[in-house]
Amino acid sequence: MKPLLKLTDVNSYYGKIHALKNINLEINEGEIVALLGSNGAGKSTTLKTISGLIKPKSGIIEWNAKSIVGVPAHKIVEAGIIHVPEGRRIFGGLTVTENLELGAFTFRKDKKWIKDGIERSFDLFPRLKERAKQLAGTLSGGEQQMVAISRGLMGNPKLLMLDEPSMGLAPIIVQEIMRIIQEINKQGTTILLIEQNAKAALRLANRGYLIEIGNIVMHDTAEVLREDDKIIKAYLGA
Amino acid sequence: MEIIFQILIDGLVIGAFYSLVALGYTMVYGIIKLLNFAHGDLYMMGAFIGFTFLSIFTGDGGVNTGLLGVGIVFIGTMVIVGLLGMGVERIAYRPLLLAPRLSILITAIGVSLSLEYTSMIGWGASYKVYPIILPNDGLQILGTQITFAQIGMILLSALLMLGLRLFIDKTIYGKAMRAIALDQTACSLMGVNVHQIIALTFFIGASLAAGAGIMSGIYYGTINFMMGFIIGLKAFTAAVLGGIGNITGAMLGGLVLGVIEAFGTFYFGGSWKDVLAFGILILFLVFKPTGILGAKEMERM
C-alpha cells in the first residue's frame, strides 16, 4: 500500500537553526500517528514543513505520491492536509461561527457544506452551540481547542495534523479531546498527532515516531513504544 | 440657528470625503499595519481620471453629463484606481511585507511622490477646472439652503460606507480580512490566500478614495496634482480620531473632523482650519491614541 504522506530525507531550517535533519516519515491512510519528543525537538517544525509554512532546504515530501515541496500553505489546505497549529490560534475577535466559516474558506462557494459543517461541529462539541455567537476569544481554553479542531475539520481534511491539542487543559478536558480525536479518525480522517502527553498519545495512536534534536531516533507501533524503556523513562514517567 | 445648521451640512459633506479616504487608510493599517502615505494620492488620481472621463463625455464643455453618465464615470474611475491601488501593493509593498516597518513606510512616501509627479507630467501642474456644473437648486430645510448635490454626495458616501460595512461583516472575504488582521499564519492554514485578500483590501480602499476624489472635484470645482497630500494627512487624522484600524471609527472620525473644521472656519477663520485639525490629531495621539472607538472593539480592522 502506498503511504498517504511520505517524507524522505527532509531538512528544514528555523532561521539559522538546522531544525530537521534527514527526517523520514510515513503516514498511511486511516492511521493515527503520534509524533513524540521534548520541547524544541522539531515536532512543530515538522508540521510546519508539511503544511507549507516552512519550505524545506532539501528532501522530498509526497502527498498521494505527488511532491508538495514549495506549494504555498493555502494550496496545501486545498489538497486535503489541514494543520491545527500549536496554541490553537483561533481568531479571538471573531465569533465561533465566523471561525468555523473561515475554516471552510476553500468551500466558500458551497453554502450547504458550510451549514452542514457547522451542524456537524456542534454535534461533535455540543458546548460550542451555546457559544455560537460569542467572540471566540472569550471562550475557555478547552472550548477554544474545540473551535480549533472543528475549524480544521470544516476544510474537509484527509489528513488532520494536530499540534499539542491538550496543551494547558484540565485532565478531564484532555480526555474529552482525545475521545473526539479517536471519533474523527473512526469517521475516516487520518491523523498526525503531536503530544507532550505521550501516554495519552500512545493510547490513541497506531504508530509513533520519536524525534530528538531534529532527528527521528525511533519509530514503531504504539504497543512497542509503550513498553520501550527509553520512552518510559523520558516521556511516560517512571 | 440657521447658520449652525448650514455649517453642519457643509461639515458633513467635507467629512464624508474624509471618511471615505480614512477608510482605505484604516483598512490597510488594520490588515498589514502599514500607514499608507500614498493613499491620499490615490484620491488625487481618482479626481484626475474622473476629470478625463468627464471631459471626454462632455467634450470639454460645460454640458450637463446627466446622472447616467456621471454614474459610469464614477464606476469606471473607481475600478481603474482600485487596480492602481492593487498594483502599488504588488510592486511596492508586498516585497517588503516581512521587512522592518520603517522600510515600508519610507517606500510609501516614495510611492506618494511617484504618483504626484506622474500626475503632474500627465495632466500638468496647473489647476484644472472640473468639467461639470452643478445645478444650484435644492431644498429649504429649517431656513437653510441644501443643494441636491450636497444631498447626493452625503447619500452616495453613506451608501458606499454601508456597503463596505456589510461586506466586512457578512461576506467570507470580509471575514477573511478581519481574520488576517488578527493572525495571518492561521489564515493561510485555513486555505486563505493572504496576498489575494490584502490585494482586495487595497482595491476597495483605493476605489473608495477615488470616489471621494471625483466628488471633491465636482464639489470644489478645481483639482491639482498636490491635492492628495493634505487630504491624506486629514484622513490619517480622521482614522486616528476614530481609532486606527477600526472601520466604523474611520467613518465617525471623518465626519467629526469635517464638522469641527467647518465650525472652526466659521468662528476662527479659514486659515485656522488646518491648525485645528492637526491640533486635534496631536491631542489624540498624546491623550487617547486608541481613538474614540479604538479600545472598545477587539478586532483591529
Boltz contact constraints between the chains, C-beta under 6 A:
constraints:
  - contact:
      token1: [A, 73]
      token2: [B, 188]
      max_distance: 6.0
  - contact:
      token1: [A, 74]
      token2: [B, 188]
      max_distance: 6.0
  - contact:
      token1: [A, 74]
      token2: [B, 191]
      max_distance: 6.0
  - contact:
      token1: [A, 74]
      token2: [B, 192]
      max_distance: 6.0
  - contact:
      token1: [A, 74]
      token2: [B, 193]
      max_distance: 6.0
  - contact:
      token1: [A, 77]
      token2: [B, 191]
      max_distance: 6.0
  - contact:
      token1: [A, 78]
      token2: [B, 191]
      max_distance: 6.0
  - contact:
      token1: [A, 83]
      token2: [B, 189]
      max_distance: 6.0
  - contact:
      token1: [A, 89]
      token2: [B, 183]
      max_distance: 6.0
  - contact:
      token1: [A, 89]
      token2: [B, 186]
      max_distance: 6.0
  - contact:
      token1: [A, 91]
      token2: [B, 179]
      max_distance: 6.0
  - contact:
      token1: [A, 91]
      token2: [B, 182]
      max_distance: 6.0
  - contact:
      token1: [A, 93]
      token2: [B, 182]
      max_distance: 6.0
  - contact:
      token1: [A, 93]
      token2: [B, 298]
      max_distance: 6.0
  - contact:
      token1: [A, 93]
      token2: [B, 299]
      max_distance: 6.0
  - contact:
      token1: [A, 98]
      token2: [B, 175]
      max_distance: 6.0
  - contact:
      token1: [A, 102]
      token2: [B, 175]
      max_distance: 6.0
  - contact:
      token1: [A, 102]
      token2: [B, 179]
      max_distance: 6.0
  - contact:
      token1: [A, 102]
      token2: [B, 190]
      max_distance: 6.0
  - contact:
      token1: [A, 103]
      token2: [B, 190]
      max_distance: 6.0
  - contact:
      token1: [A, 105]
      token2: [B, 190]
      max_distance: 6.0
  - contact:
      token1: [A, 105]
      token2: [B, 191]
      max_distance: 6.0
  - contact:
      token1: [A, 105]
      token2: [B, 192]
      max_distance: 6.0
  - contact:
      token1: [A, 106]
      token2: [B, 191]
      max_distance: 6.0
  - contact:
      token1: [A, 108]
      token2: [B, 172]
      max_distance: 6.0
  - contact:
      token1: [A, 155]
      token2: [B, 191]
      max_distance: 6.0
